[in-house]
Amino acid sequence: MPIYLPETAASSVGALTPREIVVELDRHVVGQHQAKRAVAIALRNRMRRQKLPPELAEEVAPKNILMIGPTGVGKTEVARRLARLAQSPFIKVEASKFTEVGYVGRDVESMVRDLVELAVTMVRDERIVEVQDKARANAEERLLDLLVPPVRPAPAVPASPAGPDSPVDRRALREAAGRTREKLRDQLRSGGLDARVVELDVRESSFPSFEVIAGSSIEEIDVKMKDMLPGLFQGRSRKRRMKVPEAAEHLAREEEQKLVDMESVGRAAIERVEQAGIIFVDEIDKIAGSDGRQGGPDVSREGVQRDILPIVEGTTVNTKHGMARTDHILFVAAGAFHMAKPSDLIPELQGRFPIRVELEALGTDDFVRILTEPQGALVTQYRALLGTEGIDLHFDDGAVRRIAEIASLVNERSENIGARRLHTVMEKLLDEISFDAPDLGQTRVVIDAAYVDRMLSEIVEDEDLSRYIL
Protein backbone atom coordinates (compact mmCIF):
# COMPACT_ATOMS: atom_id res chain seq x y z
CA MET A 1 0.00 0.00 0.00
CA PRO A 2 1.29 3.49 -0.79
CA ILE A 3 2.48 5.78 2.10
CA TYR A 4 0.49 8.99 2.57
CA LEU A 5 1.33 12.16 4.44
CA PRO A 6 -0.80 13.09 7.48
CA GLU A 7 -3.75 15.40 6.84
CA THR A 8 -1.97 18.37 8.40
CA ALA A 9 0.97 17.90 6.06
CA ALA A 10 -1.27 17.44 3.04
CA SER A 11 -3.21 20.61 3.78
CA SER A 12 0.00 22.61 4.06
CA VAL A 13 1.41 21.46 0.71
CA GLY A 14 -0.49 24.22 -1.10
CA ALA A 15 1.57 26.80 0.77
CA LEU A 16 4.93 25.35 -0.32
CA THR A 17 6.99 27.45 -2.70
CA PRO A 18 9.07 25.77 -5.44
CA ARG A 19 12.17 26.37 -3.32
CA GLU A 20 10.55 24.63 -0.33
CA ILE A 21 9.42 21.74 -2.54
CA VAL A 22 13.03 21.25 -3.68
CA VAL A 23 14.17 21.26 -0.04
CA GLU A 24 11.63 18.52 0.75
CA LEU A 25 12.81 16.46 -2.22
CA ASP A 26 16.43 16.92 -1.11
CA ARG A 27 15.60 14.95 2.04
CA HIS A 28 15.04 11.82 -0.05
CA VAL A 29 16.85 12.24 -3.39
CA VAL A 30 20.53 13.16 -3.79
CA GLY A 31 21.50 15.65 -6.51
CA GLN A 32 19.48 16.15 -9.73
CA HIS A 33 18.74 19.78 -8.87
CA GLN A 34 17.39 20.64 -12.33
CA ALA A 35 14.89 17.78 -12.26
CA LYS A 36 13.73 18.82 -8.80
CA ARG A 37 13.28 22.41 -9.98
CA ALA A 38 11.22 21.23 -12.95
CA VAL A 39 8.81 19.08 -10.92
CA ALA A 40 8.57 21.78 -8.22
CA ILE A 41 7.49 24.34 -10.83
CA ALA A 42 5.00 21.86 -12.33
CA LEU A 43 3.48 21.20 -8.90
CA ARG A 44 3.31 24.90 -8.08
CA ASN A 45 1.63 25.62 -11.43
CA ARG A 46 -1.00 23.03 -10.58
CA MET A 47 -1.65 24.84 -7.30
CA ARG A 48 -1.78 28.19 -9.12
CA ARG A 49 -4.30 26.80 -11.61
CA GLN A 50 -6.68 25.83 -8.80
CA LYS A 51 -6.88 29.49 -7.77
CA LEU A 52 -7.92 30.70 -11.23
CA PRO A 53 -11.52 31.36 -12.34
CA PRO A 54 -13.06 28.07 -13.60
CA GLU A 55 -13.34 29.20 -17.23
CA LEU A 56 -9.63 30.13 -17.33
CA ALA A 57 -8.47 27.15 -15.27
CA GLU A 58 -10.04 24.84 -17.83
CA GLU A 59 -7.75 26.27 -20.52
CA VAL A 60 -4.50 25.88 -18.57
CA ALA A 61 -2.79 22.66 -19.69
CA PRO A 62 -0.53 20.73 -17.29
CA LYS A 63 3.20 21.30 -17.71
CA ASN A 64 4.21 17.73 -18.53
CA ILE A 65 7.86 16.80 -18.01
CA LEU A 66 10.27 14.66 -20.03
CA MET A 67 13.22 13.38 -17.96
CA ILE A 68 16.27 12.21 -19.87
CA GLY A 69 18.98 10.22 -18.14
CA PRO A 70 20.47 6.75 -17.57
CA THR A 71 18.86 4.19 -15.32
CA GLY A 72 19.30 4.44 -11.57
CA VAL A 73 19.86 8.21 -11.34
CA GLY A 74 16.61 9.04 -9.55
CA LYS A 75 14.02 9.75 -12.26
CA THR A 76 11.31 7.56 -10.73
CA GLU A 77 12.16 8.55 -7.18
CA VAL A 78 11.81 12.27 -7.90
CA ALA A 79 8.34 11.74 -9.39
CA ARG A 80 7.25 9.35 -6.61
CA ARG A 81 8.37 11.68 -3.83
CA LEU A 82 6.60 14.58 -5.55
CA ALA A 83 3.36 12.60 -5.58
CA ARG A 84 3.67 11.76 -1.89
CA LEU A 85 4.40 15.37 -1.09
CA ALA A 86 1.33 16.53 -3.04
CA GLN A 87 -0.91 13.74 -1.64
CA SER A 88 -1.70 12.87 -5.27
CA PRO A 89 -2.69 9.55 -6.84
CA PHE A 90 0.49 8.30 -8.52
CA ILE A 91 1.16 5.37 -10.80
CA LYS A 92 4.24 4.24 -12.71
CA VAL A 93 3.84 2.45 -16.05
CA GLU A 94 6.33 1.21 -18.62
CA ALA A 95 5.58 2.43 -22.12
CA SER A 96 7.09 -0.73 -23.59
CA LYS A 97 4.35 -2.85 -21.95
CA PHE A 98 1.63 -1.27 -24.07
CA THR A 99 0.72 -2.39 -27.56
CA GLU A 100 -0.95 -0.75 -30.50
CA VAL A 101 -4.71 -1.13 -30.82
CA GLY A 102 -5.44 -4.36 -32.68
CA TYR A 103 -2.71 -6.37 -30.95
CA VAL A 104 -3.08 -8.59 -27.89
CA GLY A 105 -1.64 -6.67 -24.95
CA ARG A 106 -2.30 -3.89 -22.48
CA ASP A 107 -4.58 -1.09 -23.57
CA VAL A 108 -3.08 2.37 -22.98
CA GLU A 109 -6.30 3.46 -21.25
CA SER A 110 -5.56 0.93 -18.52
CA MET A 111 -3.05 3.37 -16.99
CA VAL A 112 -5.92 5.74 -16.23
CA ARG A 113 -8.11 2.93 -14.89
CA ASP A 114 -5.30 1.76 -12.63
CA LEU A 115 -4.81 5.33 -11.39
CA VAL A 116 -8.53 5.60 -10.59
CA GLU A 117 -8.41 2.33 -8.65
CA LEU A 118 -5.46 3.62 -6.64
CA ALA A 119 -7.32 6.86 -5.95
CA VAL A 120 -10.38 4.89 -4.81
CA THR A 121 -8.16 3.06 -2.31
CA MET A 122 -6.74 6.38 -1.09
CA VAL A 123 -10.16 7.98 -0.60
CA ARG A 124 -11.68 4.86 0.96
CA ASP A 125 -8.83 4.62 3.47
CA GLU A 126 -9.36 8.29 4.38
CA ARG A 127 -13.11 7.75 4.84
CA ILE A 128 -12.49 4.63 6.93
CA VAL A 129 -10.31 6.65 9.29
CA GLU A 130 -13.19 9.12 9.67
CA VAL A 131 -15.73 6.41 10.61
CA GLN A 132 -13.35 4.11 12.49
CA ASP A 133 -14.58 5.03 15.99
CA LYS A 134 -18.25 4.61 15.05
CA ALA A 135 -17.50 1.33 13.26
CA ARG A 136 -15.73 -0.09 16.32
CA ALA A 137 -18.59 1.02 18.56
CA ASN A 138 -21.10 -0.71 16.27
CA ALA A 139 -18.94 -3.82 16.14
CA GLU A 140 -18.78 -3.88 19.93
CA GLU A 141 -22.58 -3.80 20.15
CA ARG A 142 -22.88 -6.64 17.62
CA LEU A 143 -20.33 -8.68 19.53
CA LEU A 144 -22.19 -8.12 22.81
CA ASP A 145 -25.40 -9.25 21.07
CA LEU A 146 -23.64 -12.54 20.32
CA LEU A 147 -22.41 -12.87 23.92
CA VAL A 148 -25.69 -11.73 25.55
CA PRO A 149 -28.69 -12.23 23.24
CA PRO A 150 -31.17 -9.34 23.65
CA VAL A 151 -34.41 -9.89 25.58
CA ARG A 152 -37.24 -10.89 23.26
CA PRO A 153 -40.06 -8.36 22.80
CA ALA A 154 -43.38 -8.79 24.63
CA PRO A 155 -45.91 -11.16 23.02
CA ALA A 156 -48.70 -9.68 20.96
CA VAL A 157 -51.48 -11.29 23.07
CA PRO A 158 -52.12 -9.88 26.56
CA ALA A 159 -50.75 -12.06 29.38
CA SER A 160 -51.94 -12.50 32.91
CA PRO A 161 -50.51 -9.76 35.20
CA ALA A 162 -49.32 -12.41 37.62
CA GLY A 163 -47.84 -14.69 34.94
CA PRO A 164 -44.14 -15.12 34.06
CA ASP A 165 -44.51 -12.72 31.12
CA SER A 166 -45.96 -9.87 33.14
CA PRO A 167 -44.62 -6.33 32.42
CA VAL A 168 -42.86 -6.30 35.80
CA ASP A 169 -41.02 -9.56 35.10
CA ARG A 170 -40.04 -8.45 31.59
CA ARG A 171 -38.71 -5.17 32.95
CA ALA A 172 -36.67 -7.02 35.55
CA LEU A 173 -35.27 -9.35 32.88
CA ARG A 174 -34.28 -6.38 30.71
CA GLU A 175 -32.58 -4.64 33.63
CA ALA A 176 -30.69 -7.82 34.58
CA ALA A 177 -29.65 -8.35 30.95
CA GLY A 178 -28.51 -4.72 30.77
CA ARG A 179 -26.35 -5.12 33.86
CA THR A 180 -24.85 -8.34 32.49
CA ARG A 181 -24.20 -6.61 29.15
CA GLU A 182 -22.32 -3.75 30.81
CA LYS A 183 -20.21 -6.19 32.85
CA LEU A 184 -19.33 -8.05 29.68
CA ARG A 185 -18.55 -4.76 27.96
CA ASP A 186 -16.00 -3.94 30.67
CA GLN A 187 -14.48 -7.41 30.38
CA LEU A 188 -14.40 -7.13 26.60
CA ARG A 189 -12.52 -3.84 26.70
CA SER A 190 -10.07 -5.11 29.33
CA GLY A 191 -9.32 -8.30 27.38
CA GLY A 192 -11.01 -10.63 29.82
CA LEU A 193 -13.04 -12.30 27.06
CA ASP A 194 -10.21 -12.86 24.58
CA ALA A 195 -10.34 -16.64 25.08
CA ARG A 196 -14.10 -16.88 24.38
CA VAL A 197 -15.26 -18.25 21.03
CA VAL A 198 -18.26 -16.88 19.12
CA GLU A 199 -19.97 -17.95 15.91
CA LEU A 200 -20.34 -15.49 13.02
CA ASP A 201 -21.92 -15.48 9.59
CA VAL A 202 -19.02 -14.89 7.20
CA ARG A 203 -19.56 -14.17 3.52
CA GLU A 204 -17.31 -16.11 1.22
CA SER A 205 -15.94 -14.40 -1.86
CA SER A 206 -16.42 -16.33 -5.06
CA PHE A 207 -15.30 -15.78 -8.61
CA PRO A 208 -17.03 -17.89 -11.26
CA SER A 209 -15.30 -19.09 -14.38
CA PHE A 210 -16.34 -17.56 -17.68
CA GLU A 211 -15.24 -17.56 -21.29
CA VAL A 212 -13.67 -14.41 -22.75
CA ILE A 213 -15.42 -13.39 -25.95
CA ALA A 214 -13.06 -12.91 -28.87
CA GLY A 215 -12.24 -9.28 -29.52
CA SER A 216 -12.85 -8.16 -25.93
CA SER A 217 -10.02 -6.80 -23.85
CA ILE A 218 -9.55 -7.60 -20.19
CA GLU A 219 -10.09 -3.91 -19.35
CA GLU A 220 -13.47 -3.88 -21.14
CA ILE A 221 -14.60 -7.02 -19.30
CA ASP A 222 -13.35 -5.59 -15.99
CA VAL A 223 -15.38 -2.40 -16.46
CA LYS A 224 -18.62 -4.04 -17.58
CA MET A 225 -18.79 -7.25 -15.56
CA LYS A 226 -20.15 -5.76 -12.34
CA ASP A 227 -22.85 -3.84 -14.21
CA MET A 228 -23.93 -6.95 -16.14
CA LEU A 229 -23.90 -9.37 -13.21
CA PRO A 230 -24.25 -7.28 -10.01
CA GLY A 231 -24.99 -10.15 -7.61
CA LEU A 232 -22.64 -12.76 -9.03
CA PHE A 233 -19.54 -12.02 -6.94
CA GLN A 234 -21.12 -11.58 -3.49
CA GLY A 235 -20.56 -15.17 -2.37
CA ARG A 236 -22.50 -17.24 0.16
CA SER A 237 -22.59 -16.94 3.92
CA ARG A 238 -21.35 -19.69 6.20
CA LYS A 239 -20.96 -20.10 9.94
CA ARG A 240 -17.46 -19.66 11.29
CA ARG A 241 -16.20 -19.95 14.86
CA MET A 242 -13.52 -17.49 15.96
CA LYS A 243 -12.14 -15.98 19.14
CA VAL A 244 -13.46 -12.66 20.40
CA PRO A 245 -10.51 -10.45 19.25
CA GLU A 246 -10.67 -11.88 15.71
CA ALA A 247 -14.46 -11.52 15.67
CA ALA A 248 -14.18 -7.89 16.82
CA GLU A 249 -11.81 -7.09 13.94
CA HIS A 250 -14.02 -8.87 11.43
CA LEU A 251 -17.15 -7.05 12.62
CA ALA A 252 -15.31 -3.71 12.65
CA ARG A 253 -14.31 -4.20 9.00
CA GLU A 254 -17.91 -5.04 8.10
CA GLU A 255 -19.16 -1.93 9.86
CA GLU A 256 -16.56 0.24 8.13
CA GLN A 257 -17.77 -1.01 4.76
CA LYS A 258 -21.37 -0.24 5.72
CA LEU A 259 -20.53 3.30 6.87
CA VAL A 260 -18.47 4.21 3.78
CA ASP A 261 -20.53 5.19 0.75
CA MET A 262 -18.58 3.66 -2.15
CA GLU A 263 -20.48 5.67 -4.78
CA SER A 264 -19.33 8.86 -3.07
CA VAL A 265 -15.82 7.42 -2.79
CA GLY A 266 -15.79 6.69 -6.53
CA ARG A 267 -16.87 10.22 -7.42
CA ALA A 268 -14.28 11.76 -5.10
CA ALA A 269 -11.56 9.47 -6.48
CA ILE A 270 -12.29 10.43 -10.08
CA GLU A 271 -12.25 14.11 -9.16
CA ARG A 272 -8.90 13.65 -7.41
CA VAL A 273 -7.46 11.85 -10.42
CA GLU A 274 -8.71 14.54 -12.80
CA GLN A 275 -7.34 17.43 -10.73
CA ALA A 276 -4.26 15.96 -9.01
CA GLY A 277 -3.32 12.65 -10.66
CA ILE A 278 0.29 11.98 -11.73
CA ILE A 279 1.24 9.28 -14.25
CA PHE A 280 4.93 8.39 -14.62
CA VAL A 281 5.59 6.85 -18.05
CA ASP A 282 8.96 5.11 -17.92
CA GLU A 283 10.98 3.69 -20.83
CA ILE A 284 9.35 6.06 -23.29
CA ASP A 285 12.53 5.91 -25.35
CA LYS A 286 11.75 2.23 -26.10
CA ILE A 287 8.78 3.28 -28.25
CA ALA A 288 10.67 6.12 -29.99
CA GLY A 289 11.97 5.74 -33.53
CA SER A 290 10.58 4.42 -36.76
CA ASP A 291 9.34 0.90 -37.28
CA GLY A 292 12.10 0.21 -39.78
CA ARG A 293 14.64 -0.15 -36.96
CA GLN A 294 12.77 -2.94 -35.24
CA GLY A 295 14.00 -5.68 -37.56
CA GLY A 296 10.78 -7.69 -37.56
CA PRO A 297 6.97 -7.64 -37.65
CA ASP A 298 6.72 -6.34 -34.10
CA VAL A 299 4.14 -3.99 -32.63
CA SER A 300 4.42 -0.55 -34.20
CA ARG A 301 6.31 1.87 -31.99
CA GLU A 302 4.71 4.84 -33.66
CA GLY A 303 1.32 3.15 -33.24
CA VAL A 304 1.82 2.93 -29.48
CA GLN A 305 2.81 6.61 -29.40
CA ARG A 306 -0.35 7.55 -31.30
CA ASP A 307 -2.44 5.53 -28.84
CA ILE A 308 -0.79 7.27 -25.87
CA LEU A 309 -1.17 10.71 -27.45
CA PRO A 310 -4.94 11.17 -26.80
CA ILE A 311 -4.44 10.22 -23.13
CA VAL A 312 -1.76 12.90 -22.74
CA GLU A 313 -3.65 15.47 -24.84
CA GLY A 314 -6.84 14.99 -22.89
CA THR A 315 -9.63 12.47 -23.40
CA THR A 316 -12.33 10.69 -21.41
CA VAL A 317 -11.73 7.13 -20.21
CA ASN A 318 -14.47 4.77 -19.08
CA THR A 319 -13.74 3.22 -15.67
CA LYS A 320 -15.70 1.11 -13.21
CA HIS A 321 -16.39 4.22 -11.15
CA GLY A 322 -17.42 6.54 -13.98
CA MET A 323 -15.90 8.59 -16.77
CA ALA A 324 -12.50 10.12 -16.00
CA ARG A 325 -11.04 13.03 -17.95
CA THR A 326 -7.29 13.16 -18.47
CA ASP A 327 -7.03 16.84 -19.47
CA HIS A 328 -5.31 17.93 -16.26
CA ILE A 329 -3.43 14.81 -15.20
CA LEU A 330 0.30 15.54 -14.90
CA PHE A 331 2.40 13.21 -17.07
CA VAL A 332 6.08 12.69 -16.29
CA ALA A 333 7.87 10.66 -18.99
CA ALA A 334 11.38 9.30 -18.65
CA GLY A 335 13.90 7.41 -20.69
CA ALA A 336 17.62 6.82 -21.07
CA PHE A 337 17.55 7.69 -24.80
CA HIS A 338 20.76 5.77 -25.52
CA MET A 339 19.61 4.45 -28.90
CA ALA A 340 17.00 7.09 -29.69
CA LYS A 341 16.57 10.85 -29.21
CA PRO A 342 13.58 12.79 -27.89
CA SER A 343 13.19 14.14 -31.43
CA ASP A 344 12.45 10.55 -32.57
CA LEU A 345 9.10 10.74 -30.82
CA ILE A 346 6.21 11.80 -33.03
CA PRO A 347 5.95 15.63 -33.11
CA GLU A 348 2.50 15.71 -31.49
CA LEU A 349 3.77 13.75 -28.47
CA GLN A 350 6.93 15.86 -28.21
CA GLY A 351 4.79 18.98 -28.00
CA ARG A 352 2.88 17.59 -25.05
CA PHE A 353 6.04 17.52 -22.89
CA PRO A 354 7.11 21.17 -22.80
CA ILE A 355 9.52 20.77 -19.88
CA ARG A 356 12.71 18.86 -20.73
CA VAL A 357 15.29 18.08 -18.09
CA GLU A 358 18.45 15.99 -18.33
CA LEU A 359 19.55 14.07 -15.26
CA GLU A 360 23.23 13.66 -14.51
CA ALA A 361 25.03 10.34 -14.17
CA LEU A 362 26.03 9.50 -10.60
CA GLY A 363 29.63 9.28 -9.42
CA THR A 364 31.51 8.27 -6.28
CA ASP A 365 30.68 11.42 -4.31
CA ASP A 366 26.99 11.01 -5.13
CA PHE A 367 27.08 7.40 -3.95
CA VAL A 368 28.65 8.45 -0.64
CA ARG A 369 25.77 10.86 -0.08
CA ILE A 370 23.15 8.29 -1.18
CA LEU A 371 24.52 5.79 1.32
CA THR A 372 24.28 8.15 4.28
CA GLU A 373 22.22 11.33 3.75
CA PRO A 374 18.58 10.60 2.71
CA GLN A 375 15.93 9.51 5.14
CA GLY A 376 15.99 5.73 4.98
CA ALA A 377 19.48 5.66 3.44
CA LEU A 378 20.97 2.24 2.73
CA VAL A 379 23.36 2.36 5.69
CA THR A 380 20.49 3.29 7.99
CA GLN A 381 18.37 0.44 6.61
CA TYR A 382 21.02 -2.23 7.16
CA ARG A 383 21.82 -0.97 10.64
CA ALA A 384 18.13 -1.19 11.56
CA LEU A 385 17.68 -4.64 10.00
CA LEU A 386 20.63 -6.17 11.84
CA GLY A 387 19.71 -4.25 14.98
CA THR A 388 16.68 -6.53 15.27
CA GLU A 389 19.15 -9.39 15.85
CA GLY A 390 21.04 -7.45 18.52
CA ILE A 391 23.89 -6.41 16.18
CA ASP A 392 25.19 -2.85 16.60
CA LEU A 393 26.46 -2.32 13.05
CA HIS A 394 28.74 0.65 12.43
CA PHE A 395 30.19 1.90 9.11
CA ASP A 396 33.18 4.21 9.37
CA ASP A 397 33.79 6.93 6.79
CA GLY A 398 36.48 4.97 5.01
CA ALA A 399 34.15 2.01 4.50
CA VAL A 400 31.39 4.18 3.05
CA ARG A 401 33.86 5.82 0.65
CA ARG A 402 35.25 2.43 -0.41
CA ILE A 403 31.75 1.02 -1.06
CA ALA A 404 30.98 4.05 -3.24
CA GLU A 405 34.23 3.65 -5.16
CA ILE A 406 33.58 -0.03 -5.84
CA ALA A 407 30.04 0.66 -7.03
CA SER A 408 31.32 3.37 -9.40
CA LEU A 409 34.10 1.09 -10.70
CA VAL A 410 31.70 -1.77 -11.43
CA ASN A 411 29.32 0.62 -13.19
CA GLU A 412 32.18 1.79 -15.42
CA ARG A 413 33.34 -1.71 -16.30
CA SER A 414 29.91 -3.20 -16.91
CA GLU A 415 26.50 -1.71 -17.58
CA ASN A 416 25.85 1.52 -15.65
CA ILE A 417 22.76 0.91 -13.50
CA GLY A 418 23.34 3.95 -11.30
CA ALA A 419 22.51 3.84 -7.61
CA ARG A 420 20.94 0.39 -7.95
CA ARG A 421 24.49 -0.97 -7.99
CA LEU A 422 24.79 0.00 -4.32
CA HIS A 423 22.17 -2.58 -3.39
CA THR A 424 24.10 -5.44 -4.96
CA VAL A 425 27.40 -4.28 -3.44
CA MET A 426 25.87 -3.93 0.06
CA GLU A 427 24.22 -7.35 -0.11
CA LYS A 428 27.49 -9.05 -1.05
CA LEU A 429 29.42 -7.04 1.55
CA LEU A 430 27.11 -8.01 4.42
CA ASP A 431 26.44 -11.57 3.29
CA GLU A 432 28.42 -13.23 6.11
CA ILE A 433 27.16 -10.92 8.85
CA SER A 434 23.54 -11.28 7.75
CA PHE A 435 23.84 -15.09 7.75
CA ASP A 436 25.61 -15.35 11.14
CA ALA A 437 23.71 -12.53 12.90
CA PRO A 438 21.28 -14.77 14.88
CA ASP A 439 24.23 -16.69 16.34
CA LEU A 440 26.36 -13.67 17.26
CA GLY A 441 24.17 -12.34 20.08
CA GLN A 442 24.51 -8.81 21.38
CA THR A 443 27.65 -7.47 19.78
CA ARG A 444 29.11 -4.48 17.95
CA VAL A 445 30.38 -4.97 14.40
CA VAL A 446 32.51 -2.28 12.75
CA ILE A 447 32.76 -2.17 8.96
CA ASP A 448 35.95 -0.42 7.83
CA ALA A 449 37.70 -0.05 4.48
CA ALA A 450 39.85 -3.12 5.14
CA TYR A 451 36.76 -5.28 5.66
CA VAL A 452 35.22 -3.94 2.44
CA ASP A 453 38.37 -4.78 0.50
CA ARG A 454 38.58 -8.26 2.04
CA MET A 455 34.99 -9.04 1.05
CA LEU A 456 34.85 -7.40 -2.37
CA SER A 457 38.28 -6.73 -3.86
CA GLU A 458 38.70 -10.22 -5.35
CA ILE A 459 35.33 -9.99 -7.09
CA VAL A 460 35.99 -6.48 -8.36
CA GLU A 461 39.39 -7.44 -9.81
CA ASP A 462 37.86 -10.33 -11.75
CA GLU A 463 35.71 -8.51 -14.33
CA ASP A 464 33.92 -11.64 -15.49
CA LEU A 465 33.02 -12.57 -11.91
CA SER A 466 31.89 -9.04 -11.02
CA ARG A 467 29.48 -9.04 -13.97
CA TYR A 468 27.62 -11.96 -12.41
CA ILE A 469 27.85 -11.09 -8.72
CA LEU A 470 27.92 -7.27 -8.56
N, C-alpha and C positions, 0 to 999 in steps of 0.2 A: 504493500500500500504506500502511496506517496506520502511525504512528510509535509505538513502544512504549518505555517506560522500561526501563533495565537491571534485571536481576534484583535487585540490591541495593536499588535504589530501590523496586521493587515490593514487596519483603518488608518495607520500613520504613513503607509507607503505613498499615498497621494501627496504627501507633503515633502517627499524626498526630492532633492534637486539632482540633476545628472551627476554632479560631483559626489554627492552623498551616495548615490547608487553605485558609483565606481568604488567608493570606499567599502561598501558592503560586499561587493564582488571580490575585492582584494582579500577579504578574510578567508575566501575559499579557493580562489584561483590565482596562481602565481603568474605575473607578467601579463602579456597580451593587452596592453593598455589601450591600443586603438580599437580592438574588438569590444572592450568594455565600454569605451566612450560611445561606440556606435549603438550598442544595445541600450545604454542608458538614455541616449537621445530618443531612440524609438519608443522606449517605455514612457518617457516624459511627454512625448508628442501624443501618445494615447491618452494620457491624463489631461493634456491640454484640450484634446478634441472633446472630451466629455463635458467640458465647461462651455462649449460653443452652443449657439442656438441650434435646435434640431435640424432645421433645413440646411444650415451650413455644415454641421457635423456629418451629415449624410454624404456630403461631397468630398470630405477629407479622406483620402486613401491611406491605408497603413504604410509605414515606411519599412518595407521588407528588406531583409539583409542577406547578402551573399558573403559567406566566410570562405576564404581561400587559404589553405594551409595543409601541411602533412598530417598524418594520423597521430593521435596522442598528444596534441599541443594544447588542448583545452576547448575546442570548438563546442562540443556537446555540453561540457560542464558550464561554460559561460551561459548558454541558453537555458539550461536546466536551473541554474541558480537564479537567473533572472525571473523565471516562472515562479519559483518558490517565493522570491521576494515580492512579486506582484500578486501572490495568491491567485494565480491564473491556471486554468486547465492547460496542461502541457503534455504533448505526446511527441515521441521521436519515431520517425519512419525512415526506411531506406528506399530511396527512389528505385534502386535496382530490383526491388521485390515486386514492383508493379509491372503489369503488362498492358499492351495496347488492347483497346476494345476489340473483341472478336477472338482473343486468345484465352486459353484457360489460365487463370491466375488471379491475383488480387486486383480488385477494382479500385481505381484511385479515390473514389468517393468514400471508400472504407476508412480512410484516415480521418475524415470528418465524423463518421459514425463512431469510431473508436474514441475520438475526443469528446463527443457528447456522452458516451457511456462513462468515461472518466469523470466528466463534470457532474453527472448524475450521482456518482459515488461520493464526490466531494460535498455536494449539496445535501444528500441524504445523511451523511455523517454529521454535518453541521446541525441538521434538524434533529437528529437523534440526541445530540448533546443537549439541545434545548428541552426535549421532553423526557430526558433520562430519569429525573427525579419522580415525575408523575408515573412513568412506566414501572419503575421499581415499586412505587407505592401500590399500584394496581396489581402487580405480580405478587406482592406480599399478601394482599387480600385474597387473591385466588388460591394461594398456597394455604392460607389459614382455612379457607372453605374446604380444602381437601383434608386438612387435619381435624377440623371441627365442623362437620356438616351443619348448615344453618337449620334453625327450627322450622318445621313445616308450617305453612299458613293454616289458619283456623278452617274447619270444615264448613261447607256451604250450608248444611242443615243445622238448625239450632240444637244445642246439646243441653242436657240437664245441668242446672247451676251447680249441683253437688257432684257431678260426674268428673272423671279424670280429665276431660277436655274443657273444663270450665275456664272462663276468662282469667280467673285468678291463678289457676294452675299453669295456663299457657304463659302468663306474664312471668311467673316464677321460673319457668323453664327458660324463657328468653333471657332473663337476668342472669341465671346460672351459666347459660351458654356464653353470654357476653363476658362474664368474669373469667371463664375458662379460656375464651379466645384471647383476652388481654394477657393472661398469664403465658399462653403459648406464644403470643407476639413478643413478649419480653425474652422468652427462651430462644425464639427464632433469631432475634437480633443479637443475642449474646453468644450464639453458636451452640446452645444446649441441645438443639434438635438436629445437628448435622449428621448424626448416625441414623436417623429415621429414614424410612423408605416410603415413597408415595407413588401412586400410579397415575400417569398422565396419558391423554390422547395426543399422540404425535403424528403429524402429517408427513407421510413419506413423499419424497420428490420422485417423479417418474418421468422418463423421456422415451416415448414410443419410437419404434423404428419406422422410417418412411422412405419412399423412393424419390430421389431427386429427378425432377422433370428435365429433360434435355433442353439446354438453352437458358436455364435459370442459374443465376449465380448464388453463391452461399449468402451474400449480403442481402439479395432480394428475398430469399427464403426467410432469413433472420428477421427482416423488417415485417413481413406479412404474416408469419406463422401465428403469432399471438392474436392478431385480428381475426384470422380465419377460424382458429380453433381455441377460443378463449379459456375453455375449461379443461383442456386436454392435459395440461402439465401440472395440475394442482395436486395430484397424488391422492392416496387413500389414507385414512387415519387408522392407527393401531395403538393398542395399549402398550405402554412401556413403563417399567418400574425403574426408578432412579432415586438417589439420595437427595435429601432436602436442598443442599447447596446447588447441585446440578439442576434440580427442578426449578429453583429460584432463577437461575440464569436463563434457562429455557423460557420460562414464563415472561421474564423481563424482555427478552428479544421479541417474543410474540406481541407484547404490549407496545413495544417501540414501533413495530411494523404497523400496528393498528392506529397509533397516534400520528404517524407521518403520512401525509397525503402525497402519494407518489405522482399524481397528476400535477400537483403544484410543484413538486420537486423537478419533474421533467421540464415544465415551462421555465423554471428558474435556471435549470442547467443549460437549456438552449440559449437563453438570454446571456448567460455568462460566457458561453462559447462564442456567441456572436460579437460580444463587446470586449472580451478579454482573453480569448483563446490564443494559444501559441502552438504552432506546428513546426517542428524541426525536421527538415527534409535533408537527410544525410546522403552521401554518395551521389549527389546530383551530377557529378562529373562522369559517372558511369553511364548516364543516358545522353551525354553530350556527343556531338559528332554525327557524321552522316552514316547511313546504313552500309555504305560501301566498305567501311573499315571493319565490319563485323566478321567477314569471312565465312558466312553461312546464312541459311534461311532462318535467322533468329528473329525474335520480336523486334519490331522497328523501334529504334531509340527515339527518332523524331516523333513517332506515333505516341509513345509514352509521354513525351514533353507536351504534345498537343492535347492529351487527355488531362494532364496536370494543369495546363494553362487556365481553363475555366474556373477551377477551384481557387487558383491564386487571384485571378481577375475579379471573381465574385460571382457566385451562383447559388442556387438553392438545392440542398441535398435532403432527400427523404430519409428520416431516421425513425426508429421505433417510438420516439418521444415527440415527433412532430417534424416540421420542416425547419431546417437550419440554414441560415444565410452565411456565406463565407466572406462577404464584402469587407469586413473589418477584422478578420482574424489576422494576426501577425505571423508571417511566414519567415523562418530563418533557414536558409539553405546553406549547405556546406559541402566542400569537396576538396580533395588534394590537388586535382587538375594537373597530374603528372603527364598524362598522355593527351589530354584535351585542354582547351582554353575556355574561359567563360564566354568568349565570342563564338564558340562552337555551338552554344545553345541557340535555339531558334530566337529571332529578334524579339518576338512578342513576349517570350518568357524573360529574356534579358531585361526588357523594359520594366518588368514587374518587380525587379530587385534593385531599387535605386541606390541603396547603400552597399558599397563594396569595401571589404576590409580584408587585408592579408595578415594572417597570423604568422609569427616568427617561429622558426625551429628552436627547440630547447637544447641548451648546452649544460655543461657541468654545474655552473653557478645556479642555473634555474633548478636543476635536480636537487641541489643542496637545500634550496628554499622549499621545494615541494615536499621533501622528506620531513621538514621540521616546522614550517611556518603555518600552513592553513589549519583551520579547525578540523580535527579528524585526520591529521597528517599520518603518513604511513608509520613513522616511528612511534607516534602516539598510539596508533591502533595495535601494533605488535606488543607494545609495553602493556596495554590494557588486557590483551588476550592472554598473554603469559602470566599476567598478574593474577588471573583467576586460578592459576595453579600454584600460587605462592612464590612465583619467580619475580624478583625485582630486577628487571632488565634495564641496563643503562648503555646508551650509545655515546661514546665521546666524540668530540668534533672531528678528530682524525678519521674515525670510522665512517662518519656520515660523508665526509669529503671523498673517501676512497670508494664508497658505494656509488656515489654520483659519477666519479671518474670511470668506474667499470661499466656502468650503464651507458655512458656516453660512448665509450670505446666499442662496446658491442653494437650499438646503434650504427656507428660508422662502418664497422666491418661487415655487418649484415644489414637486413632491412631496417630502416629507421621507423620504429613504432612509438617514438616519443616517450612520454612519461610512463606508458604501460610497461616499458622495460624494467622499471623499478620494482614492479610487483614480482616479476620472475627472479630478479636478482635477490630480493629480500627473502623470497621463499627458499631459494637454494642456500642462502647464507644461514638461515635459522632452522634448517632442516633437522640437524642433530638436536638442538635445544628443544624444538617443538616436540620431537619424538620422545625425548628423555624427561621432559618437564614434570610429568606426574610422579616420577621416581626420585626427583631431586629434592623435594620438600621445600621448606622455606629457605631460600638462598638468594644471594645477589650475584648476577651475571653481568660482567662488563664486556661490551663489544668494542674492541679497539681496532686500529688499522692493521695490526699484525694478524688478528683473528680473521679479518676480512680477506687478507691476502692468503692465509692458510686455507680458507674454505673455497676461494674462488679463483686464485691466480692460475692454477693448473688448467682450469676450464677455459679461462679467458685466453691463455696462450695457445691453446689448441683451437684454431678457428672452426674446424669441422665439428668438434665437440660442442663448442659454444653455440653454434647454430641450432643444435638440437636441445640443449639444456637451458640456455639463457636467451 
